[in-house]
Amino acid sequence: MFGKADPLKGQVQLVRAKIGAVAAFKHGVEVKRLPKTRSGKVLRGTVQKIADVQDFKMPAAIDDPLILDEITAALGARNLIGPIT
């Protein structure tokens, strides 16, 4: 459906077309799984802190702490860790 060079670029364009530029969706990263608590809540704040290179405490209720390393690697592979312009 999307180009092979940057498959997420098409998704960004789709969000802008459906929701509008106000959504401010510029970058995306495909990961195999998201960090969740044992009750199923996604740890969005922790992922944001990883992307912003902020210190975070390992959540006690995380189902698999290795997921955070996977997300860090995925963000780093696309140079999305730290301030994004």
N, C-alpha and C positions, 0 to 999 in steps of 0.2 A: 504494500500500500504506500509506503514512504520510500524515499530514495535510499540506496545502499550507502552512500557516502556519509550521510548524517540522518539516520532514521528518525531521530527525535525532532529534527527541524520541522518536519511535516506535522508532528503533534503540536508543536508550539503554534504553527500557523492555524491549525484546526481550532485550538482553544481561542485564539484571537478572533477567528471568524465567527465562532458560535457564541462566545461570551463578550468579546470586544477587547480592545487594547487595555481597558481598565483592569483586566485580570493580571496584567504585568507579568505574564509567564514568559520568561526569556530562555531558560535553560532547563533541561531535563536529563535525568540519568536513569537508565534501566538497571534495576537490581532484581535478583532472583527472589528476595524476600525482604520484608520489613521487620524492624524490631517491634515486638509486641509484648505486652504484659501477659501474665498467665490468664487474665480474664479477656484478652483479645484486643485491648486498646493499643493503637499505634503510638509509639513514642516520638511524636513529631518534634517536641522541644529538644530532645536529645539529638536528633538528626540535624536540627537547625544549629545547635551548638557545635557539632562536628564541622559543618560547612563553614561556620563563622570562626573556626579555630578558637573556640572558647573552652575553658575547663568545664567538665561535667562530671557528676558522680554517676557511677554505674548504678542504674536503677535496680533495686533489690528484687523487684517482681518481674524482671525481664526473662523471657522464656529461653533465650539462647544468646549469651553475651558475644559470641563470635560474629553475630550478624553486624555488630557495630564496626568490626574490622573490615567486613566485606563492603559496607557502605563507604567507609573511609577510603578504601582502595578504589572503589568505583568513582567517587568524587575526585580523587587525585588523578585518576587516569584521564579525566576530561578537564583537568586544571580548574576545578570548581571549588577548591578549598581556599577560603580566605575571601577578601573583598572582590566582588565581581562588578565589572564595569559594563 
